Amino acid sequence: MANHSATKKDARQAAKRRDRNRYYGKTTRNAIRDMKDAEGAEVAKQFPVVAGMIDKLAKKGVIHKNKAANLKSKLARRVNATK
């Protein structure tokens, strides 16, 4: 790493972004896991919240937009299967 102040600042910002993205990604994965473990009407209640979390990750570039679409599709099929 160069000893320029701008490079040091960029490294600090990248570390903050990486930590933030890891937190949001892990939180969303936990929400998806909890939704898969839920049963009955609880699944349908959790779906909009989890779908919003997935959309937010895709919007911020943490995950690819197609991955977000695939995740939401799988969750929607699960919701429709419980009805």
Secondary structure, DSSP 8 states (H G I E B T S, - for coil): ----HHHHHHHHHHHHHHHHHHHHHHHHHHHHHHHHH--THHHHHHHHHHHHHHHHHHHHTSS-HHHHHHHHHHHHHHHHHH-
